[in-house]
Amino acid sequence: MVGIVIVSHSTKIAEGICDLARQMAGPGLKLIAAGGMEDGEIGTDAFKIQAAIEEADSGDGVLILCDLGSAVMSAETALEFLDNPDLRAEIADTPIVEGSIAAAVIASTGAPFDEVRAAALEARTMQKL
Amino acid sequence: MPSRIYECISAIGNRIIENMDFLTELDREIGDADHGINMARGFTEVMKGLDPEETDIGAALKKVSMILISKVGGASGPLYGTAYMKAAKEAMGKTSLTTDDAIAMMRAAVDGIRQRGKSDVGEKTMLDALVPAFDALTEGAAQGKDAGQILDAMCQAAAQGAAYTKTIAATKGRASYLGERSIGHEDPGAASSLLTLEAIRDYLK
């Protein structure tokens, strides 16, 4: 099953998204929050993200969702630290809340990586009203 | 007996920490007022984590990189972290540096920032200070200038670059949300890059 990592500057946002997405997803999904700094302050930490990616991996790849600019840079730094060449991990360029929910729902059906990513990306054009 | 690289990094750290309020003020004008706080936090942790006896320049810089990446929090973490990491690779196992080493280190650092930040000069970032400084380094070396003259030229170029950032609008980072309203304000990353180079220059003199 594809794993999902939520990267936010805020610990609460990342955990909150995980709580929400878990409600909508099926069992067995590895959905890991990687938000905020070690001390809980606002910010991102590439090592925290790296650990989350490794934890979320069960061999089918890991999709990463980020909130703002420097979360992406920290996530990209984390990707460079991964030392497992078989671990496919990618950042989805999509709004974090909506993209995570879509990804979680599809991932928990056991869908392959490309389908999970495609679902996350649909959030870019989702209309609310 | 602290090593030279430890003392040099301390000089950078102290300069950044001393200027925390200045950097925060710059960032308050066009950002979220945390550049000074973040950088000071990062370098405070660097000073705690760095071994004063470490003589391997690459190992020391790698340590700086790892700490900045996880302790700065904002964009400067991955950006400065990548810069120090790339520079470290060029200095692994070295206990002293030639001008050619310095050029290789700075080239790697600047390219690392370009790649990580997906940016280049003219976008109101730290690169507007660092790229001119790097050019001054290579030009000074090619002209056979001594280290002191080269460092002076680098700081002058970086200062001009930082001043230039006042005149343009931000397209990267939080300041980019302000667009044209960011004109007239110096980029905090360019300011902290200048402080870094000045601290190195002052230490080596």
Chai-1 contact restraints between the chains, C-beta under 6 A:
chainA,res_idxA,chainB,res_idxB,connection_type,confidence,min_distance_angstrom,max_distance_angstrom,comment,restraint_id
A,M37,B,G73,contact,1.0,0.0,6.0,A-B,restraint_1
A,G43,B,G73,contact,1.0,0.0,6.0,A-B,restraint_2
A,G43,B,G74,contact,1.0,0.0,6.0,A-B,restraint_3
A,D45,B,S70,contact,1.0,0.0,6.0,A-B,restraint_4
A,A46,B,I69,contact,1.0,0.0,6.0,A-B,restraint_5
A,F47,B,S70,contact,1.0,0.0,6.0,A-B,restraint_6
A,S70,B,G74,contact,1.0,0.0,6.0,A-B,restraint_7
A,S70,B,A75,contact,1.0,0.0,6.0,A-B,restraint_8
A,M73,B,P78,contact,1.0,0.0,6.0,A-B,restraint_9
A,M73,B,R116,contact,1.0,0.0,6.0,A-B,restraint_10
A,S74,B,P78,contact,1.0,0.0,6.0,A-B,restraint_11
A,T77,B,P78,contact,1.0,0.0,6.0,A-B,restraint_12
